[in-house]
Amino acid sequence: MRSLRYLNGILTVLAVLLAVNTWVLIAGTPAGAVLSPVSEARAQGVGGAAERQVEIVNQLKALNKSVTALEKTIQQGVTVNVKTMPKK
C-alpha cells in the first residue's frame, strides 16, 4: 500500500511539472512560432566560411609576428633584478 501511494505521488508531481512545462512553451511563444525548446542559432560577426578562414590566417600572421618579436627579446638576453625575497 505504501509503495502505491509513493508511486501515485511521484506520478502526480511529474504530471504537474509536464503541465507547467507545456504551459510555459505555449505562453512564451508568439503567435505562429514553432513550439520548440531549442532556439535557432544565429551567427555573429564574419559570415561565410571563406571569410572566417581569411580572418584566422590574418590572426595567425599577427600572432607569428608577436612570437618572433618575443623570441628576439629572449635571445638578446633578459636580466632579472630581485629587490626583496619573499618570506617562506
C-alpha positions in Angstrom: 0.0 0.0 0.0 2.8 2.4 0.9 4.7 1.9 -2.3 1.5 2.5 -4.3 0.9 5.9 -2.6 4.6 6.8 -3.2 4.2 5.9 -6.9 1.0 7.9 -7.2 2.7 10.9 -5.6 5.7 10.8 -7.9 3.4 10.4 -11.0 1.3 13.4 -9.8 4.4 15.5 -9.4 5.7 14.5 -12.9 2.3 15.3 -14.4 2.2 18.8 -12.8 5.8 19.5 -14.0 4.9 18.4 -17.5 1.8 20.6 -17.5 3.8 23.6 -16.3 6.5 23.0 -18.9 3.8 22.8 -21.7 2.2 26.0 -20.4 5.5 27.8 -20.4 6.2 26.7 -24.0 2.8 27.7 -25.2 2.6 31.0 -23.3 6.2 32.0 -24.1 5.9 31.7 -27.9 4.4 34.4 -30.1 1.6 33.5 -32.5 2.7 31.4 -35.4 6.1 30.4 -33.9 7.1 26.8 -33.7 6.9 25.2 -30.3 10.5 24.1 -29.7 12.7 24.3 -26.7 15.7 24.7 -29.0 16.3 28.2 -30.2 17.6 29.0 -33.7 21.3 29.6 -33.9 22.4 32.9 -35.3 26.0 33.6 -36.3 27.5 36.9 -35.3 30.5 38.6 -36.9 32.0 37.1 -40.0 29.5 35.5 -42.4 31.0 32.9 -44.7 33.4 30.1 -44.1 36.0 31.6 -46.5 35.9 34.9 -44.7 36.4 33.2 -41.4 39.4 31.3 -42.7 40.9 34.6 -44.0 40.4 36.2 -40.6 42.0 33.2 -38.9 45.0 33.4 -41.3 45.3 37.1 -40.5 45.2 36.5 -36.8 47.8 33.7 -37.1 50.1 36.1 -39.0 49.8 38.7 -36.3 50.5 36.1 -33.6 53.5 34.9 -35.6 54.9 38.5 -35.6 54.4 38.8 -31.9 56.1 35.5 -31.1 59.0 36.4 -33.4 59.5 39.7 -31.5 59.3 37.9 -28.2 61.9 35.3 -29.4 64.3 38.2 -30.4 63.9 39.8 -27.0 64.6 36.5 -25.2 67.7 35.8 -27.4 69.1 39.2 -26.7 69.0 38.3 -23.0 66.7 39.1 -20.1 68.0 40.4 -16.8 66.0 40.0 -13.6 66.7 42.0 -10.5 65.2 40.8 -7.3 64.8 43.6 -4.8 63.2 41.7 -2.0 62.9 38.0 -1.4 59.5 36.6 -0.4 59.3 35.2 3.1 58.8 31.5 3.4 
